[in-house]
């Protein structure tokens, strides 16, 4: 229940202490686990005084017990041991001090410790703190290395000497801490946080030499594991020897079997790197030389081809082919033109031989009536009609006389002979046609002259035909 107090009505210290003692007396017994940091057994005293500490949270409580309670475990319990006690809280009113009155003390055995570590391991693994994708890669050549290690320990010496032997220019930021006992956990946590806060630190090494399971318990503490998991700087675990496997090995970004192994994995060997550089230089030189030799051989092979040795030969060959094609084209075109000229001359001779103008040149005439129609038969005209006669050199007008037997005979004979001559002219050459025409004309003229009166109409009729 609450107390009614004020500045005007305060409670005395004794009453407050008695009230606190009354509340604590109401508490029952509890099982408490912790690590014994101080142990006082005075000879002849019936009470043993202990200090029980929680290493994860840096909290301690005083524990008292009767000598006979402690004597039951005196052989296995010393300072630094983990124990589980059954105790009842007590309040010492004169000093205002809380303590535990233990009625039973049980040392935590190795088997139980390992079982607890296994349960903690499964719990942290379920949270993903050991997942490989959370691990950060280490820098190739760290400029500043943070080292969390025991003061003047063999682990510190191994890391520093091996690292500087491999790379003399490497620098360290060392944090000396307790690596076992009640102060180990808070000091390791503080050192890791300090080094992680330094931006120039490239990697952190947490190193410790070998020891028992109890000695290595601080590096399996849950708070240490979570601190390393939250670090932004890569952390290397080098705890104990190869068989030792604290939980810090699982959460660290890299596990080294020993502190010496950590130095080798974090710092490259300058001799090995120089040898690797020389090897890479040799490989690069051989690769470039091989490439140049191959390209040089390819270029020489290309230059040895005829097209590069005699580049004008290709042009000359094409020029000869072009000249041959041009000559062949000219010959072909000449043959075509000659043939076309011959055909044209032959056609022209035929056209000239068959043209009316050529017929008129041979002495024929064309008679036309006044209306322009050509007279083709004696029946087309009458006596006294005036006709227009067309000859080779012009035209003139003629009058049709009286018809007689001689005229008709002459006309028919002349017409027949002329038709025969024209037929021969179409079938033969121009000269033959000319001869046939003249023969027909002469025959017609002679026939008209002999049968009739031998007048102009007879001759005209022959010419018309």
KAQUIHU-V375930 format. One line per field, one symbol per residue. ss: DSSP state (H for helix, E for strand, C for the rest). A space follows every 50 residues. Layout:
ss=???
//
This chain:
ss=CCCCCCCCCCCCHHHHHHHHHHHHHCCCEEEEEEEEEEEECCCCCCEEEE EEEECCCCEEEEEEEEHHHHHCCCCCCCCCCEEEEEEEEEEECCCCEEEE EEEEEEECCHHHHHHHHHHHHHHHHHCCCCCHHHCCCCCCCCCEEEEEEC CCCHHHHHHHHHHHHHCCCCEEEEEECCCCCCCHHHHHHHHHHHHHHCCC CCEEEEEECCCCCCCCHHHHCHHHHHHHHHCCCEEEEEECCCCCCCHHHH HCCEECCCHHHHHHHHCCCHHHHHHHHHHHHHHHHHHHHHHHHHHHHHHH HHHCCHHHHCHHHHHHHHHHHHHHHHHHHHHHHHHHHHHHHHHHHHHHHH HHHHCHHHHHHCCCCEEECCCCCECCCHHHCCCCCEEEEEECCEEEEEEC CCCCHHHHHHHHHHHHHHHHHHHHHHHCCHHHHHHHHHHHHHHHHHHHHH HCCCCHHHHHHHHHC
//
